[in-house]
Amino acid sequence: MAFSIIDSCINCWACQPLCPTHAIYEAQPHFLITASQCTECAGHYADPQCASICPVEGAILDSTGHALNPLGSLTGLPA
């Protein structure tokens, strides 16, 4: 049970301060998530905070590899 951040991350710093377990850290070339610390916000918030704030569609994946904010989810435009 952990999310991951992929290469499309633009290091905007939006997600890092919102993580209740401090699982998100700055790395090169983009932010990463420490899997052992990520609780997917369970017990803290109803929705994952990192995905809720991320301005890049498809940058954060769930444990099965599906984007939490897939293409078109932020703009309303079809992928």
N, C-alpha and C positions, 0 to 999 in steps of 0.2 A: 504494500500500500504506500505508494509514493508517486509524486509527479516528477516530471523532468522538463528542463528548458533546453530547446534545441538551437541550432545555429542562427535561426532567423531573429533571435533576441538582439535588440539594438542597444542594450545597456542603458536604458532610460531611467533606471532606479525607481520605477513606480512600484514594483512588487516587493522589493527587499525590505523596506520598513514596515510593510503590512503583515509579514509572516509571523504568526503568533509563536512559532517554535524556533525562530531564527535559523531555519533550514536553508534559506537562500543566501548565497554568498557571491561576491564578485570574483570572477576568474577571467582568464583570457581565452577566447575573444568575446565571451558573453557570460552572463550570470549562470550559475548552476544551482542545483538543489541537492543537499545531502539527504540521500534516501532514508537513512536510519533516523533522521530527525523529522522528516515530513510526515505529518498525520493527515494530510489533505484537509486541514482545518477542523477535523472531527473533534468535537468537544469544545470548540472555540467559536466557530461561526457556522451558519447553515450552508454558505457557499464558499468555495475556495477563494480566498482573497487575492492570491496572485493572478488567477485567471480573470477575476472580476475587474481588475484594474489594468491588465496588460493591453497596450495599444496595438500589439502586433498579432494579427490573426494567425493561429496555428503554432505559436511559439511555445506553448505549454501543453504537454501531453500527459494523459493519465497513465496509470500503470499498464494499460493494455495497448498503449501507443496511439490512442485517439486524441485529437486536438480538443482541448476544453473550450476554446473559442475558435471554431473552424472558419474557413474562408467564407466571407459573406455575413458572418454573425455580428460584426461590428458596424458594417456599412449598410447592411440590408440588400446589398447587390448580390446577384447570383455569382457563384464561383466560376 
